[in-house]
Amino acid sequence: MKKILLELKRYIFSPLFAVTVSVALVVMIYPVFDELKEIFVNPQSELYYISKVHTFGSFDLFAPVIAAIPCSVAFYNDFGTGFCKFILTRTNRIKYLLSKAFVCGVTGGLSVFLPNFVFFIFLRIFGKVHSSDMYTFFKNSVLESIEYANSGLNVIIILLLLSFLFGTAWSLVGLAASAFVPNKYSALTAPFMIYFALSTILSLTDEFLVFSPINMLYPNYSQIPSIAFCFIYQLLLIVVSMMLFIIRAYGRLKNAL
């Protein structure tokens, strides 16, 4: 556990992680920048800014890349440099791969969660608290039933939890890709390519649009059956990606030693 915490610290407090979160925050606030300049004079509902970010911005499109950048190349770096051989003299392959997946997942989750958290805290302080006499932003969606609960705070908490799971899932997709294709660029580009391809293909018909991964970061599509569906969807993606990574990486390590 101590080694895992040290590795987490190494990635989370790295310049790359700081730059990734900063760029993600810029991408997030860009579509509402003009409105944010007026927030101290004429504040809107905090959910207004949040809905506009996801509806008109590009954060949802590039979120898988944001998740993959900090840590998805970790296995490639260890394997490519031969450093994993020294690590495996002190632990077994399964423990090593599980710890690598855990660190990657948490780091990827935080890289998507933190810009959302910083933005939401800012809105909570300076934005207008959401109330029932305001415009409804989540009509006919799974968030409609909790839109006014705790002045919109429940919606914010759900979106933050989903953002962490989203980052975890797609960082692990990148990690799994790096185990199949020995190239660090595959770890960085595969999440975006898979995400974009699935979103495009599944959006061709209303019947399958509910399974589009783009709905998991901001579940405002009317056909999503429940909030639990979004959590289960992302947890399944996390489990599948982790299993694919461990199975493939285990074989690669076995052949390399």
Secondary structure, 3 states (H helix, E strand, C coil): CHHHHHHHHHHHCCHHHHHHHHHHHHHHHHHHHHHHHCCCCCCCEHHHHHHHHHHHCCHHHHHHHHHHCCCCCHHHHHHHHCHHHHHCCCCCHHHHHHHHHHHHHHHHHHHHHHHHHHHHHHHHHHCECCCCCCCCCCCCCCCHHHCCHHHHHHHHHHHHHHHHHHHHHHHHHHHHHHHHCCCHHHHHHHHHHHHHHHHHHHCCCHHHHCCCHHHHCCCCCCCCCCHHHHHHHHHHHHHHHHHHHHHHHHHHHHHHC
